[in-house]
Amino acid sequence: PAMKSKKEKYAAVLLCIRGIQTDIEWSMFPSAALTADLAISLLSEDCWREEYDLSLTVYNNAAEIYYAIGDFDKVSEATAIVLENARVYSDKLQAYSTQISVLSSTLGKSGDSIQLGLKVLKEFGETFPSKCNMRHVRREFLRTKFMMRNKSTEAIRRLPNIVDANSVACLRILNLIFLPAYTQEPFLVPLLVMRMLQITVKEGLCAISSFVFSAWGGLLCSYGNEIELGTKFGELALELLHRFQPREWLARVYCGIYGLINPWSKPERSCCAPLSLAYNVGLETGDIQYAMLSAQLRCFLLFDIGTPLPELKRVMLTLEDEMVATKQEGVLSIAKPFWYMIEAFMHENGVEKFLHDESTTSTDTPVQICWKYFHAMFVTFTFCDFERTSKYANLVQNIVNFPYKDINISFYLLMSSLADIELVRRGNKSRRQVLPRARRHLKKIEMISRFSPNHSFGKQYLLKAELAAINGKHDVAFELFVGAIGFSKGEGLLWEQALGAEICGRFMASRNKMEEAKEYLEEAHSVYLAWGGVGKATALQKDINRLFVVN
């Protein structure tokens, strides 16, 4: 029978809310969205006057569910109704939070999400510089380090639980604008992290604290070069995650720990399974943005550890479909240059294919532009287009100066140095300009190698070998080449093994040791094929044919 009285309808709305909560627990978001639609249809025109709390709950829950299924138009409608009818500012916070999530997921809207977040934070007295730069970061980092000078991880564990609701609200908003700031305003990101840390140390611990300490640990590793201390804070973040058991925060915390902290000091292979878990839990809990980011970080690591390209491509195609379906345009914009790079390695005309597929646009953020140039550098270097590699290396230099950077900065240090050394050989660049910078890059790679030998020892040997070769120390160079190839082979790093064998082969050819040159070049060719880089292997085979026909 049809419900006629408002009392009956409101009772049915309560049942809908319970149904929504059950659907969310079982990750049945499409079903939850249908139930949310039903609940809204049962509310009367006077619902905000007659049943304020019930109406607020229905519309806030509906907005979050619509976000989870990628229906951003309905999110906009639901949050607008909340903001229009909310009686006090604190009742608007959940709607603002959902709006920030939508904006940060939408291509070209990350700046808007940041501005909305900063506007909300200003209501609580939390302000930031209008234009952040490295000077702000240095000053705040020193201030925060001074604040933390006597705060051991053991002392932090004993902090009381936070009781101030406004502080929790600030932490939530700071957390939400972390990711859009990462792509839009890289110098704002550490300021957000340090503000979260300051609030936590002053007010106490809560479920969000696990993310706070994972982000602080990542900053210590990437900006402060304090990898041991950063790793300790990563461990503390995991402990707090288990203490408070906030499953909805797991994807975010794991992104920080297994994407930003552990790769600096632990084998990258050990980070892949936790990031896969973060992806699955993020999908289950509705944290779609960090679910997709976790999956993309895992793809980066799979590439680093030598996963064959066809296997990696299959993973990426599935991920692309999910990002498009859930409208995660922000993460998709980070992922696409990497995907195009993988495609380029498998294509005979890899450089032209990449540059055709991937170009900068007016909606790109500064970080997205640098990210595209980084992958352009990777492609041109692998296909031995060293003039372009050097050009892109100069354009991507800003990544080195960003406060938050991951361990893959070692790829930039290696490729930019090797390309410039080759241009010195060809007479296109001066030794005085190139070699001091290459030695500085080598020192940075050596620092990374102390903590992450699996990732960086091979790169260290390769750059040392090329520096020895350009300085005429041929025997030393050959030993280092052999060491680089052997280490990379032992670690299963196929791109690095093939690269080392190719450079060693060309080095031996330059010394007219053609038999050894052919052996190493053919090894490089076979490893490129095993890796799945058919395009690169084809280009190398043409070089081998030309080289040995001439000789």
Phi, psi and omega in degrees: 000146180289144178277129184253318185276152177297325181300317179295319181294318179293325176297321178293325178297319177300319177296322177298318180298317177297320178297320178298314181297321178295316179299320180295318179301327180262012178058032180262070188291320176301319177295319178298323179295319177296320179293323178296318177302317180296315180300316180296321181294335181277343180287142181274172178296332181262020187299325182290334176276321186275321183223071187299306184298320180296316181296318179299315180297315182299309185290323177294315178297318181299317181299317181293322179292317178299323177298317183297329181262003176080018178266080188288335177295316178292326175301313181300317180296313184294315182291326178297320179294319178298312184295330179286328189251350182297137185274328181230159185298322182298333179284349178270348190297319181294322178295317177298319180300316180294320178297319178299318179298318179296312182298319181290339178274346187263131181300130179083001183247005183298324177297321178295321180296322179295314182297321177295317179298317180294326177296316179294316180299325180298328177298335180259009177084013179259110183240160182222158177301146181292329179225100185282145176217182184296331178298317177298319182296313181301313183297314182290327179295316179296319179297317182289321177298322178295318178299325185269004189300326180251014183257090176288163177298330178293319178295322180294322178302331184271001178299146178289166174287145182292142180239343184279115183296325180294323178295320177297319179298317178299316179300320180296315182292317177302319179296318185293328182267005178300308186291312177298326177294327180301324181266337186257314184226080187301334180277347174281329187305307180298329178294321176297315182297315182291328176293319176299320180294317180298317178298317182296314181295326181282318190259335179122183187264153174204185182300326182289342184300329179299320176292319182304313184284333174292320179291321177294319177298320177296321179293319178299320181290312191274325181259316184275351184055028178254074191289321179296316180292319178299321178295323178298320179289331173297319178294322177296320179300318178297319180297317180292327176298320179287326182292311184272342179050048177272088185303330181290347179262353188301315183299319181292316182294317180294326175302316180293314185286308187267353176255326185247333186257297189299326178301340178287335188226353182231156179305134183298331179300327183289347182268345187291313182297315177299323178291327174296319176297317180300320178300311182294317181292321178300319177295320182293322186267355180088007176273069191295319184299313181282337172298312180292323178295320178300316180295322180289321176300321177297321177298318177302315182293320178300322176295313182302321186272008172092021178299132178304139187299320179300322177294318180294323179297320179299318178299316184293322180296318176297317181295320179299316178302319182290321179296319179294316183297324182264005177060038177271068186292328181296310179292324179300322180293332176284324186283325190300315179303322178295316180296318179296326178297315179300316178300320182297319180297335182266003185243140185298318177262061190300317184296310181296321180298314182296312183293333175286317184286325189238115175219158181285152180231170182292340181270355182292139174277166179305320181290320179297322178296313178299322180297319177295317179295324179299315181288329173297320176299318181298315182293310182296325178294313182298327179267015173064028174265078193287333176299313179292322178304313181297321179297312181292326178299321178293322181289331185265004184305331182300330180303323181297329183269352178294139180299319179261115174217153182259182187294341181290001171301335179296330175297317178299313182300319181290305188293319180296322180290313182296321179297316181293323178297320177296324178290331173296316178303321183277356179082013182267348177219157183270145177301318183300327180280320192271313191295319177299321179293321178297322178292323176296319178297322179298319179298321179293320177295321178297323177296316178297322182297330180298327182259330183228070183298324181302323183278324198239348181299316180300319179295321179298313179298318182298313181292322176299319181298315181293323176294321177295318182296316183291340178263011174080009179268074192292319181293318177298317181299315181298316178299320180291322176300313180299319178297318180297315181296314181296318180295313181298321178297317180296328180272352181076022181272089192294315179300316183292320178297314180296319179298313180300318180293321179295312181296320179296318178299316179293325177297314180294324178295323179294341179258011179063027173262077193288328180295312178294323179300314181297320180300314183286323179293322177291326173298315179301315180300315182292325180288321175301319178296316179298327179289334184102004179277066185299320180298314179295318180298321179296315179297320180293321179299322177297320178296319179297315180300315180297316184298316186273341170291316180298320185275000000 
